[in-house]
Amino acid sequence: MATPTADKLKTYFPSRYIAADGNALTQYTVDSAAARTLTDAALTESDDYWAGAIGWFDGDTLTPQLQGCFFHVRSFDATTDTLTLSRDLPAIPQTGDTFRLVIGGNRRSSQETFALMAAGYQPELQPVALANITGVTITKASGLLGEGDITLHYDATLDELYLKKAGEEYGVGLNVSGDITDGVIFAENAQSYLRINVVAASLPVSNATEIVTLTCPEAVFTPDFEGYETADGAGGKARYRLEVLRNDDPVDTMVDLSVYTAKPAGAATTITSSLSLTTNAGKFTIDNPANWPTNSFWVKNTTRDDCRYIKYRSGSTLYTTDAGTGLRGFTAVNWEQGDNVEVLADVDIAVEAPDVSGVFSSPIDETTPPAGLTFADKASVNDSIYIGDLAPCEMVGVWRRETIVDNHRARKQIRTDTIALWS
């Protein structure tokens, strides 16, 4: 096995106010605030420019309860320089608290999107210092590591640090004989990784091992901060967000790159209802509901090539919303006993290449689709979007479409990780 040396593929937030590819996101400072509003005189854009923006407070902001806290902007009042959020913050910000905003598409920022939480913290915002292996700080946990415990081991004789996932062997060791900033340590599969900082003089004098629990972050990149209640009487809507994938390796091409999204658990099964499910709101039963979600999720009928939104599940009975003429690009049809069904991913995706200046589409608001793109549900290795080769320092955009229908419930946690595979 070749020794991995770099975190090759990186994923970045774009934003429409970025003046050039790779620029930093602006740091804003709270002038005044309430539980659901933020005011900063530096926000000089027009009314509702920031509607739909994703924001977060810096990891070292003044109010402890807000450190690393994410939020979604409902509206923006240009007269008062005030952002109104979609839900109350866990604490009222104080003057001097700092935050960032991302909105729309346009250009890639220097801010990477957020991966797994480590020991209850988002390490990109609040680096996680190890207790047993002193001198080592986690700054990012790859989503490919998955939720659960990981183990790090420091060999004091070899001056090497090792990483493994549960049930696997350790990966290739990382030499930590000197200080390291943004070093990458890989697990056995050479793709799952931690990004770390190391102060060599603070490392233990003898061998040391540490177990760290990883969890998925709640309400970060494609959050369902709200549901049907934000449609403002207009029924359902769709929300579009962009992330930018970049080959940060200066030399090697990423060969046969493809992408798909994660989806909720639940094995494929069959419909057992004796009566047809029409396109109206209704219910149907399935043969094996084990591990299926209990409310607010999507189901795909692979026999009919159609989908339904599920308000809630009670045992083996699933209750659906009205499908109208079709949802998420499908044409609604009746469902029958014996049809094959499976849990469907929460978002559809489409891929966009930037123009020669590195600029992507930037719709006027979060509910306007980028022009000329076809969205599809792609949620497995065998059903992904094939991008092809990505040359050194080349990038590609992955747009997400989240469909919100009547009865769509707000949730704190949606699994929509973009999963990328390459040779």
Secondary structure in CASP SS format (residue, H / E / C, confidence):
PFRMAT SS
TARGET T0000
AUTHOR 0000-0000-0000
METHOD secondary structure of the structure
MODEL  1
M C 1.00
A C 1.00
T C 1.00
P C 1.00
T C 1.00
A C 1.00
D C 1.00
K C 1.00
L E 1.00
K E 1.00
T E 1.00
Y E 1.00
F E 1.00
P E 1.00
S E 1.00
R C 1.00
Y C 1.00
I C 1.00
A C 1.00
A C 1.00
D C 1.00
G C 1.00
N E 1.00
A C 1.00
L C 1.00
T C 1.00
Q C 1.00
Y E 1.00
T E 1.00
V C 1.00
D C 1.00
S E 1.00
A E 1.00
A E 1.00
A C 1.00
R C 1.00
T E 1.00
L E 1.00
T E 1.00
D C 1.00
A C 1.00
A C 1.00
L C 1.00
T C 1.00
E C 1.00
S C 1.00
D C 1.00
D C 1.00
Y C 1.00
W C 1.00
A C 1.00
G C 1.00
A C 1.00
I E 1.00
G E 1.00
W E 1.00
F E 1.00
D C 1.00
G C 1.00
D C 1.00
T C 1.00
L C 1.00
T C 1.00
P H 1.00
Q H 1.00
L H 1.00
Q C 1.00
G C 1.00
C C 1.00
F E 1.00
F E 1.00
H E 1.00
V E 1.00
R E 1.00
S E 1.00
F E 1.00
D E 1.00
A C 1.00
T C 1.00
T C 1.00
D C 1.00
T E 1.00
L E 1.00
T E 1.00
L E 1.00
S C 1.00
R C 1.00
D C 1.00
L C 1.00
P C 1.00
A C 1.00
I C 1.00
P C 1.00
Q C 1.00
T C 1.00
G C 1.00
D C 1.00
T E 1.00
F E 1.00
R E 1.00
L E 1.00
V E 1.00
I C 1.00
G C 1.00
G C 1.00
N C 1.00
R E 1.00
R E 1.00
S E 1.00
S E 1.00
Q E 1.00
E E 1.00
T C 1.00
F C 1.00
A C 1.00
L C 1.00
M E 1.00
A E 1.00
A C 1.00
G C 1.00
Y E 1.00
Q C 1.00
P C 1.00
E C 1.00
L C 1.00
Q C 1.00
P C 1.00
V E 1.00
A E 1.00
L C 1.00
A C 1.00
N C 1.00
I C 1.00
T C 1.00
G C 1.00
V E 1.00
T E 1.00
I E 1.00
T E 1.00
K E 1.00
A E 1.00
S C 1.00
G H 1.00
L H 1.00
L H 1.00
G C 1.00
E C 1.00
G E 1.00
D E 1.00
I E 1.00
T E 1.00
L E 1.00
H E 1.00
Y E 1.00
D E 1.00
A C 1.00
T C 1.00
L C 1.00
D C 1.00
E E 1.00
L E 1.00
Y E 1.00
L E 1.00
K E 1.00
K E 1.00
A C 1.00
G C 1.00
E C 1.00
E C 1.00
Y C 1.00
G C 1.00
V C 1.00
G C 1.00
L E 1.00
N E 1.00
V C 1.00
S C 1.00
G C 1.00
D C 1.00
I E 1.00
T E 1.00
D E 1.00
G E 1.00
V E 1.00
I E 1.00
F E 1.00
A C 1.00
E C 1.00
N C 1.00
A C 1.00
Q C 1.00
S C 1.00
Y E 1.00
L E 1.00
R E 1.00
I E 1.00
N E 1.00
V E 1.00
V C 1.00
A H 1.00
A H 1.00
S H 1.00
L C 1.00
P C 1.00
V C 1.00
S C 1.00
N C 1.00
A E 1.00
T E 1.00
E E 1.00
I E 1.00
V E 1.00
T E 1.00
L E 1.00
T E 1.00
C C 1.00
P C 1.00
E C 1.00
A C 1.00
V C 1.00
F C 1.00
T C 1.00
P C 1.00
D C 1.00
F C 1.00
E C 1.00
G C 1.00
Y H 1.00
E H 1.00
T H 1.00
A C 1.00
D C 1.00
G C 1.00
A C 1.00
G C 1.00
G C 1.00
K E 1.00
A E 1.00
R E 1.00
Y E 1.00
R E 1.00
L E 1.00
E E 1.00
V E 1.00
L E 1.00
R E 1.00
N E 1.00
D C 1.00
D C 1.00
P C 1.00
V C 1.00
D C 1.00
T C 1.00
M E 1.00
V E 1.00
D E 1.00
L E 1.00
S E 1.00
V E 1.00
Y E 1.00
T E 1.00
A C 1.00
K C 1.00
P C 1.00
A C 1.00
G C 1.00
A C 1.00
A C 1.00
T E 1.00
T E 1.00
I E 1.00
T C 1.00
S C 1.00
S C 1.00
L C 1.00
S C 1.00
L E 1.00
T C 1.00
T C 1.00
N C 1.00
A C 1.00
G C 1.00
K E 1.00
F E 1.00
T E 1.00
I E 1.00
D C 1.00
N C 1.00
P C 1.00
A C 1.00
N C 1.00
W C 1.00
P C 1.00
T C 1.00
N E 1.00
S E 1.00
F E 1.00
W E 1.00
V E 1.00
K E 1.00
N E 1.00
T C 1.00
T C 1.00
R C 1.00
D C 1.00
D E 1.00
C E 1.00
R E 1.00
Y E 1.00
I E 1.00
K E 1.00
Y E 1.00
R E 1.00
S E 1.00
G C 1.00
S C 1.00
T E 1.00
L E 1.00
Y E 1.00
T E 1.00
T C 1.00
D C 1.00
A C 1.00
G C 1.00
T C 1.00
G C 1.00
L C 1.00
R C 1.00
G C 1.00
F C 1.00
T C 1.00
A C 1.00
V C 1.00
N C 1.00
W E 1.00
E C 1.00
Q C 1.00
G C 1.00
D C 1.00
N E 1.00
V E 1.00
E E 1.00
V E 1.00
L E 1.00
A C 1.00
D C 1.00
V E 1.00
D E 1.00
I E 1.00
A E 1.00
V E 1.00
E E 1.00
A C 1.00
P C 1.00
D C 1.00
V C 1.00
S C 1.00
G C 1.00
V C 1.00
F C 1.00
S C 1.00
S C 1.00
P C 1.00
I C 1.00
D C 1.00
E C 1.00
T C 1.00
T C 1.00
P C 1.00
P C 1.00
A C 1.00
G C 1.00
L C 1.00
T C 1.00
F C 1.00
A E 1.00
D C 1.00
K C 1.00
A C 1.00
S E 1.00
V C 1.00
N C 1.00
D E 1.00
S C 1.00
I E 1.00
Y E 1.00
I E 1.00
G E 1.00
D E 1.00
L E 1.00
A C 1.00
P C 1.00
C C 1.00
E C 1.00
M E 1.00
V E 1.00
G E 1.00
V E 1.00
W E 1.00
R E 1.00
R E 1.00
E E 1.00
T E 1.00
I E 1.00
V C 1.00
D C 1.00
N C 1.00
H C 1.00
R C 1.00
A C 1.00
R C 1.00
K C 1.00
Q C 1.00
I C 1.00
R C 1.00
T C 1.00
D C 1.00
T E 1.00
I E 1.00
A E 1.00
L E 1.00
W C 1.00
S C 1.00
END
